[in-house]
Amino acid sequence: MAAPRKYSLELRERAVRMYRTTDPKPQIKKLAVDLGVHPEALRGWIRQAEADAGERDDRLTTDERAELAALRKENTQLKRANDVLRTASAFSRRNSTRPGPGDGAR
């Protein structure tokens, strides 16, 4: 389970909106102090908003992150299912009543 968020989604959106609509751009550190948030948290929110808006190519968008997380979860489940099937297959081969190679009549 993910850790609870320290800052509300509303505060994050408001902080990013304030940064993006202010001209000239305020210093992130000063704006963060004014809002009572950690400067690196604000910097990360701004970068993520820029990626979501298509202004940055060095980060995944929020949708891409969600898709990646879903695919990783699905991959983990499939690996687990494959392990179960592999174990069951090995178990059934070992306890099979069918004659193995060289055990049967010709």
C-alpha positions in Angstrom: 0.0 0.0 0.0 1.3 3.4 -0.9 2.2 5.9 1.8 -0.3 8.7 2.5 0.4 11.9 0.6 1.8 14.7 2.7 0.3 17.4 0.6 -3.3 17.4 -0.8 -3.9 17.2 -4.5 -5.7 20.5 -4.3 -2.6 22.2 -2.8 -0.4 20.6 -5.5 -2.6 21.8 -8.3 -2.9 25.3 -6.9 0.9 25.6 -6.4 1.6 24.5 -9.9 -1.1 26.8 -11.3 0.4 29.7 -9.3 3.9 29.0 -10.7 2.8 28.6 -14.3 0.5 31.7 -14.4 2.8 34.2 -12.6 4.9 36.4 -14.8 7.8 36.6 -14.3 8.2 33.2 -12.9 8.8 33.2 -9.2 11.7 31.4 -7.5 10.6 27.9 -6.7 12.2 28.1 -3.3 10.4 31.4 -2.3 7.1 30.1 -3.6 7.5 26.9 -1.7 8.2 28.7 1.5 5.2 31.0 0.9 3.0 27.9 0.4 4.5 25.9 3.3 5.8 23.0 1.1 9.2 21.6 0.5 11.0 23.2 -2.5 11.9 19.9 -4.1 8.3 18.7 -3.8 7.1 21.8 -5.7 9.9 21.4 -8.2 8.8 17.9 -8.9 5.1 18.9 -9.2 6.1 21.6 -11.7 8.2 19.2 -13.8 5.4 16.6 -13.8 2.9 19.3 -14.9 5.2 20.3 -17.7 5.6 16.7 -18.8 1.8 16.2 -18.8 1.5 19.3 -20.9 4.0 18.0 -23.5 6.6 20.6 -22.6 9.2 18.1 -21.4 10.5 14.9 -23.0 12.7 13.8 -20.1 9.9 12.5 -17.9 6.9 10.1 -18.3 3.5 11.7 -18.2 1.1 10.8 -15.4 -0.9 8.6 -17.8 2.3 6.8 -19.0 3.3 6.3 -15.3 -0.1 4.7 -14.6 0.1 2.5 -17.6 3.6 1.4 -16.7 2.5 0.6 -13.1 -0.4 -1.5 -14.5 1.8 -3.4 -16.9 4.4 -4.1 -14.2 1.6 -5.4 -11.9 0.2 -7.6 -14.7 3.8 -8.9 -15.5 4.2 -9.9 -11.9 0.9 -11.7 -11.9 1.8 -13.5 -15.1 5.2 -14.6 -13.8 3.5 -15.9 -10.6 1.0 -17.8 -12.7 3.7 -19.3 -14.9 5.6 -20.4 -11.8 2.5 -22.1 -10.4 1.9 -23.9 -13.8 5.6 -24.9 -14.1 5.5 -26.4 -10.6 2.2 -28.2 -11.2 3.6 -29.5 -14.5 6.7 -30.9 -12.9 4.7 -32.4 -10.0 2.3 -34.1 -12.4 5.1 -35.5 -14.5 6.8 -36.9 -11.4 3.7 -38.6 -10.2 2.4 -39.8 -13.5 1.2 -43.3 -14.0 2.2 -43.2 -17.6 5.4 -45.1 -18.4 8.3 -42.9 -19.0 10.8 -43.4 -21.8 12.3 -46.9 -21.7 9.8 -48.1 -19.1 7.1 -49.4 -21.4 6.6 -52.4 -23.6 7.7 -52.3 -27.2 
